[in-house]
Amino acid sequence: MPRIGEVQAPAATRDALARGRLRASLVPDLLVEARRIVNTVIAGWHGRRKRGIGENFWQFRPYVEGDSSRIDWRRSARDDHIYVRDREWEAAHTVWLWADPSPSMLYKSTGASVSKQSRALVLALAMAELLSRSGERIAWPGLTDPFTARNGAERIAAQLMHAGELPAKPDLSDIRRFCDIVIVSDFLDRVEETMAWLDVLARHGVRAHLIEVADPAEETFPYAGRTEFTDPETGDKLTAGRAEMLGDEYRLLYTARRHELAAWCKRLGWSFTVNHTDRLASDALVRLHMAMTADGPSVRPTAGGRAGTIAGGDRPGQTAFGGRAGRAVA
């Protein structure tokens, strides 16, 4: 039976130096790809504008009683309504960006055009490029402090190239209220672990935007016959005599994990987007732009800061063969 997918790098990349060299070799090409994608969506990217103190005109809007804004009598003279002139808020906003560097992100099936790691880095660098062009402050947790620069994507790419072993999950406690963070990952840990990691953002009033990068084989589970699965995180192996017998349970748990995480994000006023590696990266950028320009509800943790879990011994995020959902490679 032909191989359905494979890890894009040998096991030696678990060594800090080898993995750093691998990432450094990928980044220049991925930066070029990110800029190409940005050029396809930049026409519709208008920044996250809002009313506030500034010099530039933004819009006219109808006057309402008690409005402290200045009435524009010239515009009001054109018809029977009274209008006020709004100016655009010019203070830069801080957006944190992060792409998952864990070994499972190296997976690429034959039905995908790129690995999950490549897609995640492209999305993060494309966002850095778009935000930098809009004059926003950007940062990468554990790598850079917030900064403003027209070449923001290039600066982050250079930092990634020369960084050592990056943590599987960076410390997010320094990210404060009124910031946004874009997190690109496959989110295949147990849902409870992901929520515990992100809970500090909810408590600090940070608005998060989660992009789940998924390989098509991870959703469909196209394996059949005698198949050996390897967990890229631990190296543990499982041999299934008839892999197709695991398909229904696997797909149920895989989907439940995603739905539970998406529902938790919705309750917090966060956005959750899925991007498949056999589809265009620009699709995720367009949806992310819509989420970031929307005036979402204030971020508040739910009671206990957790979403409900499915009852029973198996939980979303745990496959029938243990470990992290979808992280086994045939």
Secondary structure, 3 states (H helix, E strand, C coil): CCCCEEECCCHHHHCHHHHHHHHHHHHHHHHHHHHHHHHHHHHHCCCCCCECCCCCEEEEEECCCCCCCCECHHHHCCCCCCEEEEEECCCCCEEEEEECCCHHHHEEECCCCCCHHHHHHHHHHHHHHHHHHCCCEEECCCCCCCECCCCHHHHHHHHHHHCCCCCCCCCCCCCCCCCEEEEEECCCCCHHHHHHHHHHHHHCCCEEEEEEEECHHHHHCCCCCCEEEECCCCCCEEEECCHHHHHHHHHHHHHHHHHHHHHHHHHHCCEEEEEECCCCHHHHHHHHHHHHHCCCCCCCCCHHHCCCCCCCCCCCCECCCCCECCCCEC
